[in-house]
Amino acid sequence: MERPLYFSRIYPLALLFASLAAHAQTEPAQQTTPHGEVLFQSHGEPPTSPENTTAPALQRAEPTGPVFTDAERSSILFTAYDLDARLTPETSSLAMRARITLRNTGSQPLTRIALQISSTLTWESASLIAPNVTTRLPLTQHVIDTDADHTGKASEAILTLPSPLAPGATIALDTVYSGTIPADATRLERIGAASEQALSTDWDAIGASPASSSSSDATPSPLTAALRGFGNVLWYPVASPPLFLGDGAKLFQAVGQLRLTEQFASIQLRVAVEYKGNPPAAVYFCGRRQPLAAHADDPRAPIATGSGIATADFSAEPLGFRQPSLFVVEIPESLIAPLPQATSSSSTTLTPAADTSPTSGGAPMLAVDTAEDGALPRLAASAQRIAPLLQQWFGEHPLTALTILDHPGDPFEDGPLLVVPIDTLSSSTSSGALAPSLTHAWVQTGQPWFDEGLAQFISLLWTEQEQGRAAAILQLNNLIQPLNLAEPGFDSEQAADAASAPTGQPLVTASDELYYRRKAAAVWWMLRGITGDLPLQQALSDWRQQASQHTQTFSPDNPTVQAIAFEKLLEKTSGKDLGWFFSDWVLRDRGLPDLSIVDVEPRLLPAGKGHDSGWLIAVTVHNDGAPAVEVPLTVLSGTFSTTKRLRIPGFSNVTDRVLVEAPPTEVILNDGSTPEIRTATHRREVVLEKDQPFL
């Protein structure tokens, strides 16, 4: 079975590091010295000088006093970002004014705060914002080693506060920094990656990406800035302990945890892009799109030789489960792939990854930004093949178009925004690779286990539709295989319910893609088996409508309330009690089941009034895991098979009986559709006595 492209979009950095871990090596930290002074400008205007300030001399040196601890760095939570950025792609330059609100989440007061940006940027000032006064803070900065940035280092500012920041208290800061963000693969090269391979993974840059010009016949990327955020490049301020690729999975866990803890932080951006020649068309920020308004230096100059500034504003919104990302698009997107069976309202146009209101049929499903026009027909054909499956499961119309930005290197995805090499996505053998990404055009609840889990679930359904159920089950088993090592284990029901028990990651609060994407896909697949296709399709369609309208039932700020509300909706459409399932698989993480066939007892039934003779097979099953589970139980009898579903509580035995007409030959428990600690399929041959007695 072909390996879907979607799988390569899951932590590509982690996948690359796994192949290089044996060659990891470290470098000593190096001090860098800024050359000259870079003045910050905001849309052509320098920031206003705060009143009532003192201006200590800027230092770039090791901080004095006690060593700054990782606990102090970890105590800071960002609750608001107000960013004012100026980009100059020609020189890879960034000038930023970042007004940020911070909360002390630790248990001790903080007298100092440490903030990090990429090592190619330099801190210029930091001020404390109070209701009636703004105070310039003493600032020292130095370079620390960390793989949270593609350079393998960060410029860390140590800010001394005029009074301690109490636990739970917040402060507002006004910071200014500037420098360049060229492509840099230092952190990967120092652990053994070849330069071309490393740049294919660490492609973040302002200006042309080296990966786009690695071959003479390569199509230029339509992006003049591509910045993904924490874990790739620190283009905005962060507060984090040093993290390293050689330290297990800590870097990737920190990325997921930060996305979870900051998902309700407010974020806004004003961006100005200096240009020469044709102005850039649009900018994508945190998955949202805004057109760039061009302001020419000389309106009378020819466009090809002119210059100016292009600007856009993004109003404050919750950050969501993501790292802040920024992409500047050179050319307008092409709207392609109208919905199948367009209605009379087909003139409606979906906005690319920006508007979340439902739209009419017939509108384009894809907004593609590429200079390779030959890929557009293939992409459109793939989307139109996949659309009927999405319409069947979620409703007739997507909420937005899926935006695809053509860019070399490993793919990046943020909801209905996909940055990917267009030739790979549009190849003749990768039509299914579009299925999970296109799901994000239909499903946008803001809950990772919904949005990402359903995207992977659709990938499984597409495989089943194109290659059969066996291929889909194989794909599911490959997907969830790492769960066997990651999930907590319990010896008894009491141990699972104990306050000191390992909690794992409940789906409603999961920060690791292993749970919110992979395990969630298995959970949706299991729900499908329990309720049937039609009830689950109806519940998902109704739920999506509630999510888009933000009805009272839909509670995006409380994932537990949202999960319970969906449970009640699915119970209504299916007529089944699902509280046991959501309790063990969604609201809590009770590990995985561990099933076994304890006993199989066949008994011959004599013929009676209105029926022939047959066989009654009593099957006893044991679950040595904590979560309750419902799995298919199949009895093979000659060329026939009889299947029923069997629910087994945690740490329990259950006996059920199956009636078949022909002599039974084999019993199969679980067909691979439910994850288990060990094997996900159990078989027991049925041995019949020569003179089997009647019941």
C-alpha positions in Angstrom: 0.0 0.0 0.0 1.3 3.4 -0.9 2.4 5.5 2.1 0.1 8.6 2.2 1.9 11.9 1.9 -0.1 13.1 4.9 2.0 10.9 7.2 5.1 12.8 6.2 3.6 16.0 7.5 3.6 14.8 11.1 6.6 16.2 12.8 9.0 16.1 9.8 11.8 17.5 12.0 11.3 14.6 14.4 11.4 12.1 11.5 14.6 13.6 10.2 16.2 13.7 13.6 15.4 10.0 14.2 17.6 9.2 11.2 20.4 11.4 12.4 20.4 10.8 16.2 23.4 8.4 16.0 25.5 11.2 14.6 24.5 14.0 17.0 27.2 16.3 18.1 27.3 19.6 20.0 29.0 22.9 19.5 30.1 25.4 22.1 28.0 28.5 22.4 29.5 31.5 20.6 29.0 35.1 21.5 27.9 37.4 18.6 28.3 41.1 18.4 25.9 43.4 16.7 27.3 45.7 14.0 25.9 49.2 14.0 22.5 50.3 15.1 19.2 49.2 13.4 16.4 51.7 13.8 12.9 50.2 14.0 10.2 51.6 11.9 6.5 50.9 11.9 4.9 51.5 8.4 7.4 54.3 7.9 7.0 55.8 11.4 9.4 55.1 14.2 7.8 54.0 17.5 6.9 56.9 19.8 9.3 57.4 22.7 7.5 56.5 25.9 7.3 59.3 28.5 8.7 59.1 32.0 11.4 56.7 31.0 15.0 56.1 31.9 17.4 54.7 29.2 20.1 52.5 30.5 22.8 51.6 28.0 22.1 48.4 26.0 24.4 45.6 26.9 25.1 42.4 25.1 26.8 40.4 27.8 26.2 37.6 30.2 23.8 38.7 32.9 25.1 39.3 36.4 23.7 37.9 39.6 22.2 34.5 40.2 22.1 32.0 37.3 18.7 32.2 35.5 17.0 28.8 36.1 14.8 26.8 33.8 12.0 27.0 36.4 12.1 30.8 36.1 12.0 30.6 32.3 9.1 28.1 32.5 7.0 30.3 34.8 6.1 32.8 32.1 2.8 32.4 30.1 2.0 34.8 27.2 -1.6 35.9 27.3 -1.5 38.5 24.6 0.6 39.4 21.6 0.4 42.8 19.8 2.9 42.6 17.0 4.0 45.4 14.6 6.4 43.9 12.0 8.4 45.4 9.1 9.9 42.9 6.6 12.4 43.6 3.9 12.7 40.4 1.8 15.6 41.8 -0.3 17.8 41.9 2.7 16.0 39.2 4.8 15.4 41.9 7.4 12.9 42.0 10.2 12.2 45.0 12.5 9.6 44.2 15.2 7.8 46.1 18.0 6.1 43.4 20.2 3.8 44.5 23.0 3.2 41.4 25.1 1.3 40.5 28.2 2.8 37.9 30.5 1.5 36.0 33.5 3.6 34.4 36.3 2.3 30.8 36.4 5.0 29.7 38.9 4.8 29.5 42.7 7.5 32.1 43.4 7.7 35.9 42.7 9.9 36.8 39.7 12.3 39.7 39.9 13.7 39.0 36.4 12.2 37.8 33.1 14.0 36.0 30.3 12.7 36.3 26.7 14.2 34.7 23.6 14.3 35.5 19.9 16.3 34.0 17.1 20.1 34.5 17.4 20.2 36.5 14.2 18.0 39.1 15.8 19.1 41.7 18.4 17.1 43.1 21.3 17.0 46.9 21.3 14.8 47.9 24.2 12.1 46.7 26.6 9.7 48.9 28.6 7.2 48.1 31.4 3.7 49.5 30.5 1.6 50.7 33.4 -1.7 52.6 33.3 -0.1 56.0 33.7 3.6 55.5 33.1 6.0 53.5 30.8 9.3 52.6 32.3 12.4 51.6 30.4 13.8 48.4 31.9 17.4 47.5 32.3 18.2 44.9 29.6 21.2 42.6 29.1 21.3 40.0 26.3 23.4 37.0 25.5 23.3 34.0 23.3 22.1 30.6 24.6 22.1 27.2 22.9 18.7 25.9 22.1 17.2 24.0 19.2 13.8 25.8 19.5 15.3 28.0 16.7 16.8 26.8 13.4 20.1 28.5 14.2 20.5 26.3 17.2 20.8 29.4 19.4 18.7 32.3 20.7 19.3 35.9 21.8 18.0 35.9 25.3 17.1 39.2 27.0 17.2 39.3 30.8 14.8 42.0 32.1 15.1 43.2 35.6 11.7 44.3 37.0 11.3 47.3 39.3 9.2 45.2 41.7 8.7 41.4 41.9 5.9 39.8 39.7 3.7 37.8 42.1 2.4 34.4 41.3 -0.7 34.7 39.1 0.0 38.4 38.4 0.4 39.8 34.9 2.5 42.6 33.3 2.6 44.3 29.9 5.9 44.9 28.1 6.8 46.9 25.0 9.8 45.4 23.3 11.8 46.3 20.2 14.2 44.1 18.3 15.6 43.8 14.7 18.0 41.9 12.5 17.8 39.3 9.7 16.1 35.9 9.3 17.9 34.1 6.5 17.5 30.4 5.9 19.7 28.5 8.4 20.1 24.8 9.1 22.8 24.9 11.7 21.0 22.9 14.3 20.5 20.0 11.9 23.9 20.2 10.2 25.6 19.9 13.6 23.9 16.5 14.2 25.0 15.2 10.8 22.4 16.3 8.3 23.6 17.2 4.8 23.1 20.8 4.0 20.4 20.2 1.3 18.5 17.8 3.5 18.7 20.2 6.5 17.5 23.2 4.4 14.6 21.1 3.2 13.4 20.8 6.8 14.5 24.1 8.2 13.3 26.4 5.3 12.1 29.3 7.4 13.4 32.6 6.0 12.6 36.1 5.0 13.5 36.3 1.3 14.0 33.6 -1.3 14.5 30.1 0.1 17.7 28.4 -0.9 15.7 25.2 -1.4 13.8 26.8 -4.2 16.9 27.4 -6.2 18.8 24.2 -5.5 18.4 23.1 -9.0 18.5 25.1 -12.2 15.1 23.9 -13.5 13.3 24.5 -10.1 10.1 26.6 -10.2 10.6 29.7 -8.0 8.6 29.8 -4.8 5.8 32.4 -4.7 6.6 33.1 -1.1 8.9 35.9 -0.1 8.6 35.2 3.7 7.9 31.9 5.4 8.1 31.8 9.2 6.6 28.9 11.2 7.4 29.9 14.8 8.5 28.2 18.1 10.3 25.0 17.3 11.4 26.3 13.9 12.3 30.0 14.1 11.8 32.5 17.0 10.5 35.5 15.0 8.4 36.6 17.9 9.3 36.6 21.7 9.1 33.4 23.7 10.0 32.3 27.2 11.3 28.8 27.3 14.1 26.7 28.8 16.8 25.5 26.3 15.5 22.5 24.3 17.6 20.1 22.2 17.0 17.6 19.5 19.3 15.1 21.3 17.2 15.2 24.5 14.5 12.6 23.6 11.2 14.1 22.5 11.4 17.1 24.8 11.5 19.7 22.0 8.4 18.3 20.3 6.6 17.9 23.6 7.3 21.5 24.4 6.0 22.7 21.1 2.7 20.8 21.7 2.4 21.9 25.3 2.9 25.6 24.3 0.2 25.3 21.7 -2.1 23.9 24.3 -1.4 26.5 27.1 -1.4 29.5 24.8 -4.4 28.6 22.6 -6.6 31.3 24.3 -4.0 34.0 24.1 -5.0 37.1 22.1 -2.9 37.8 19.1 -2.9 40.6 16.5 -0.5 41.9 13.8 0.3 44.9 11.7 2.7 44.1 9.0 4.6 46.2 6.4 6.5 44.6 3.6 9.1 46.6 1.6 9.0 45.7 -2.1 10.6 46.5 -5.4 8.8 45.9 -8.7 5.4 44.2 -8.3 4.0 44.5 -4.8 3.2 41.2 -2.9 -0.4 40.0 -3.1 -1.3 38.8 0.4 -0.1 37.7 3.8 -1.1 34.7 5.9 -0.9 35.0 9.6 -1.9 32.2 12.0 -3.8 30.6 9.1 -5.8 33.9 8.4 -5.4 35.7 5.1 -5.4 39.5 4.4 -4.6 41.2 1.1 -1.7 43.6 1.1 -2.4 47.2 0.3 0.5 48.7 -1.7 1.7 52.2 -1.1 4.2 53.1 -3.8 7.1 55.5 -3.1 6.4 57.2 -6.4 2.9 56.5 -7.8 4.1 57.7 -11.2 7.0 55.3 -11.6 6.5 52.1 -13.7 5.5 49.1 -11.6 8.5 47.0 -12.8 11.0 49.5 -11.5 9.0 51.0 -8.6 9.2 50.4 -4.9 7.1 50.9 -1.8 5.5 49.3 1.2 2.6 46.9 1.3 0.6 46.7 4.5 -2.0 44.6 6.2 -3.7 44.5 9.6 -5.0 41.4 11.5 -7.3 42.2 14.4 -7.0 40.5 17.7 -8.3 36.9 17.9 -7.5 33.9 20.1 -4.3 32.2 18.9 -5.8 28.8 18.8 -3.9 25.5 19.0 -0.9 26.6 16.9 2.4 28.5 16.8 2.2 31.9 15.2 3.2 31.7 11.6 3.6 34.2 8.8 3.7 33.8 5.0 4.0 36.6 2.4 2.5 35.6 -1.0 3.9 37.2 -4.1 1.2 36.4 -6.7 -2.6 36.1 -6.3 -4.0 32.6 -5.6 -5.9 30.7 -8.3 -9.4 29.6 -7.2 -10.0 26.1 -8.7 -12.0 22.9 -8.2 -15.7 23.9 -7.9 -17.8 21.6 -5.8 -19.4 18.7 -7.6 -23.1 19.1 -8.4 -23.1 22.9 -8.1 -26.4 24.5 -7.3 -27.9 27.7 -8.7 -25.9 29.7 -6.2 -22.6 28.5 -7.7 -21.4 32.0 -8.2 -20.6 32.3 -4.5 -16.8 32.4 -3.9 -15.1 30.8 -0.9 -12.4 32.9 0.6 -9.0 31.2 1.0 -8.5 30.2 4.7 -10.0 33.3 6.1 -13.8 33.3 6.3 -15.4 30.7 8.5 -19.0 31.2 7.6 -20.9 28.6 5.6 -21.1 29.2 1.9 -23.2 28.0 -1.1 -22.4 25.1 -3.4 -20.4 25.3 -6.5 -17.7 27.6 -5.1 -14.0 26.6 -5.6 -12.6 24.3 -3.0 -8.9 25.2 -3.5 -7.0 28.5 -3.5 -3.6 27.6 -4.9 -0.6 29.9 -5.0 2.0 28.5 -7.5 3.9 29.5 -10.6 3.5 25.9 -11.9 0.1 26.2 -13.7 0.3 22.7 -15.0 -0.3 21.3 -11.6 -3.7 23.1 -11.2 -5.8 20.6 -13.3 -4.4 17.6 -11.4 -5.1 19.2 -8.1 -8.6 20.2 -9.2 -9.3 16.6 -10.3 -8.1 15.2 -7.0 -10.2 17.6 -4.9 -13.3 16.8 -7.0 -12.8 13.1 -6.5 -12.5 13.5 -2.7 -15.3 16.0 -2.2 -18.2 13.5 -2.3 -16.7 11.6 0.6 -16.4 14.9 2.6 -20.0 15.9 1.7 -21.3 12.5 2.8 -19.7 12.8 6.2 -19.8 16.5 7.0 -22.3 18.3 4.8 -22.7 19.7 1.4 -20.4 22.7 1.6 -17.0 23.5 3.1 -16.5 26.4 5.4 -13.6 27.9 3.5 -11.4 26.9 0.6 -8.2 25.0 1.3 -5.3 27.2 0.5 -2.2 25.6 -0.9 1.0 27.6 -1.0 3.7 26.1 -3.3 7.0 26.0 -1.4 9.9 23.5 -1.4 10.8 21.5 1.6 8.8 19.6 4.2 5.1 20.3 4.3 3.5 22.6 6.9 -0.2 22.7 7.8 -2.2 25.1 9.8 -5.9 24.2 9.5 -7.1 25.0 5.9 -3.6 26.3 5.0 -1.1 23.9 3.5 2.4 24.8 2.5 3.8 22.0 0.4 5.8 21.3 -2.8 3.1 21.5 -5.4 4.6 18.9 -7.7 4.6 16.3 -5.0 1.0 17.0 -4.0 -0.3 17.0 -7.6 1.4 13.8 -8.8 -0.7 11.1 -10.4 -0.3 8.7 -7.4 -1.0 11.2 -4.5 -4.7 12.0 -5.0 -5.4 10.6 -1.5 -2.8 12.9 0.1 -5.2 15.8 -0.4 -8.0 14.1 1.6 -6.9 15.0 5.2 -6.0 18.6 4.3 -9.3 19.1 2.4 -11.1 17.9 5.6 -9.9 21.1 7.2 -11.9 23.1 4.7 -15.0 21.3 6.1 -14.2 20.9 9.8 -12.9 23.9 11.9 -14.0 23.4 15.5 -10.8 24.6 17.2 -10.4 21.3 19.1 -7.4 19.3 17.9 -8.9 15.9 18.5 -11.9 16.9 16.3 -10.0 18.7 13.6 -6.9 16.6 13.3 -8.4 13.3 14.3 -11.2 13.7 11.7 -8.7 14.7 9.1 -6.8 11.4 9.7 -10.1 9.5 9.9 -11.1 10.7 6.4 -7.7 9.5 5.2 -8.6 6.0 6.4 -12.1 6.2 4.8 -10.5 7.2 1.5 -8.1 4.3 1.7 -11.1 2.0 2.4 -13.0 3.4 -0.5 -10.1 3.1 -2.9 -8.3 0.0 -1.7 -10.7 -1.9 0.6 -11.2 -2.3 4.3 -8.2 -4.5 4.8 -5.9 -1.7 3.5 -7.6 0.8 5.8 -7.2 -1.4 8.8 -3.5 -1.9 7.9 -3.1 1.9 7.7 -4.8 2.3 11.0 -2.6 -0.2 12.7 0.6 1.4 11.4 -0.8 4.8 12.5 -1.4 3.8 16.1 1.5 1.5 16.6 3.5 4.0 18.8 0.6 4.1 21.3 1.6 0.8 22.7 4.7 2.3 24.1 3.3 5.7 25.1 0.1 4.8 26.8 0.0 4.3 30.6 -0.5 0.8 32.0 -2.5 -0.3 35.0 -2.6 -3.6 37.0 -6.1 -3.2 38.4 -9.2 -1.0 38.3 -8.1 0.5 41.7 -4.8 1.4 40.2 -6.4 3.1 37.2 -8.7 5.2 39.4 -6.0 6.1 42.0 -5.1 9.8 42.3 -1.4 8.9 41.8 -2.0 7.0 38.6 -0.3 8.2 35.4 -2.8 10.3 33.5 -1.5 10.0 30.0 -3.1 12.5 27.6 -6.9 12.6 27.5 -8.0 13.5 24.0 -9.8 16.7 25.1 -6.5 18.1 26.5 -3.9 16.3 24.4 -0.9 18.3 23.2 1.0 15.5 21.4 0.0 14.6 17.8 0.3 10.9 18.8 -2.9 11.4 20.8 -4.9 14.3 19.2 -4.3 12.9 15.6 -3.4 9.3 15.7 -5.3 8.0 18.7 -8.2 10.4 17.9 -8.4 8.8 14.4 -8.7 5.4 16.0 -11.4 6.7 18.4 -13.5 8.1 15.4 -13.1 4.7 13.6 -14.3 2.9 16.8 -17.3 5.2 17.1 -18.1 4.5 13.5 -18.2 0.7 14.4 -20.3 1.2 17.5 -22.9 3.6 16.0 -22.9 2.9 12.3 -22.1 5.3 9.5 -25.4 7.1 9.2 -25.8 8.2 12.8 -22.2 9.4 13.0 -22.5 11.3 9.7 -25.6 13.0 11.0 -24.1 13.9 14.3 -20.9 15.3 12.6 -23.0 17.3 10.1 -25.2 18.8 12.9 -22.1 19.5 15.1 -20.3 21.3 12.3 -23.3 23.5 11.9 -23.3 24.3 15.6 -19.6 25.0 15.5 -19.9 27.4 12.6 -22.7 29.3 14.3 -21.2 29.2 17.8 -24.5 28.1 19.3 -25.1 27.8 23.0 -24.5 24.0 22.8 -21.1 24.6 21.2 -18.5 25.6 23.8 -15.1 26.2 22.1 -13.5 27.4 25.3 -14.2 24.3 27.3 -13.1 21.1 25.5 -14.7 18.8 28.1 -18.1 20.5 27.8 -17.7 20.3 24.0 -16.9 16.6 24.1 -19.9 15.8 26.4 -22.2 17.9 24.2 -21.1 15.9 21.1 -21.6 12.7 23.0 -25.2 13.6 23.7 -25.8 14.6 20.1 -24.4 11.2 18.9 -26.5 9.3 21.4 -29.5 11.1 20.0 -28.7 10.2 16.4 -27.7 6.6 17.2 -30.0 5.7 20.1 -27.1 4.2 22.0 -25.5 4.9 25.4 -22.0 6.2 24.8 -21.1 7.6 28.2 -18.9 4.6 29.0 -16.9 5.1 25.7 -16.4 8.9 26.1 -15.4 8.4 29.7 -12.6 5.9 29.0 -11.4 7.1 25.6 -12.0 10.8 25.3 -12.4 12.5 28.7 -9.8 10.3 30.4 -6.7 8.3 29.2 -7.0 4.9 30.8 -4.5 3.3 28.5 -5.3 0.6 26.0 -7.4 -2.7 26.3 -5.6 -6.0 26.5 -8.0 -8.7 25.1 -7.7 -12.4 25.0 -10.0 -15.4 24.2 -10.3 -17.4 27.3 -12.6 -20.2 26.2 -14.6 -21.4 23.2 -17.4 -24.0 23.8 -19.4 -25.2 20.7 -22.7 -27.0 21.2 -24.8 -28.7 18.6 -28.4 -27.6 18.5 -31.0 -30.1 17.3 -33.4 -29.2 14.6 -36.7 -27.9 15.9 -40.0 -26.5 14.8 -39.2 -23.9 12.1 -35.4 -24.2 12.1 -32.7 -26.6 11.1 -30.0 -27.9 13.3 -27.1 -25.5 14.1 -24.3 -24.7 16.4 -24.2 -22.4 19.5 -20.7 -21.2 20.3 -20.1 -19.7 23.7 -17.1 -17.4 23.7 -15.5 -16.1 26.9 -13.3 -13.0 26.5 -11.0 -11.3 29.1 -10.0 -7.6 29.1 -6.8 -7.2 31.1 -6.7 -3.4 30.4 -8.4 -0.5 32.1 -10.7 1.0 29.3 -14.0 -0.6 28.4 -14.1 -1.6 24.7 -16.6 -2.8 22.1 -15.1 -5.0 19.4 -16.4 -7.3 16.6 -16.7 -11.0 17.4 -16.7 -13.2 14.3 -17.4 -16.9 14.0 -16.3 -18.6 10.8 -18.3 -21.6 9.7 -17.3 -23.1 6.3 -17.6 -20.3 3.7 -19.9 -18.3 6.0 -19.2 -15.8 8.8 -21.4 -14.4 11.6 -20.4 -11.2 13.4 -21.7 -9.5 16.4 -20.3 -6.7 18.6 -19.1 -7.5 22.1 -18.5 -5.0 24.9 -15.9 -5.9 27.5 -15.4 -3.7 30.6 -11.9 -3.1 31.9 -10.4 -6.0 34.0 -13.4 -8.2 33.3 -14.6 -11.4 31.7 -17.6 -11.5 29.3 -19.2 -14.5 27.8 -21.5 -14.3 24.7 -23.1 -16.8 22.4 -23.2 -16.9 18.6 -25.6 -19.1 16.6 -24.4 -20.5 13.2 -25.9 -23.1 10.9 -22.7 -24.8 9.7 -20.0 -26.4 11.9 -17.8 -23.6 13.3 -14.1 -23.5 12.3 -12.6 -20.4 13.9 -13.4 -17.5 16.2 -11.9 -14.0 15.6 -12.0 -11.3 18.3 -11.2 -7.7 17.1 -10.4 -7.3 13.4 -7.7 -4.7 14.0 -10.1 -1.8 14.2 -9.5 -1.2 18.0 -6.0 -0.5 19.3 -4.7 -2.8 22.0 -1.6 -3.1 24.1 -0.4 -6.1 22.1 -1.9 -7.6 19.0 -5.2 -6.1 17.8 -6.6 -9.4 16.3 -7.2 -12.7 18.2 -7.9 -16.0 16.6 -9.0 -19.3 18.2 -9.6 -22.5 16.2 -12.8 -24.3 17.1 -12.2 -27.9 17.8 -15.3 -30.1 17.5 -15.7 -33.5 19.3 -16.3 -36.4 17.0 -19.6 -37.2 18.6 -20.6 -33.7 19.6 -23.6 -34.0 22.0 -26.7 -32.0 21.5 -27.6 -29.2 23.9 
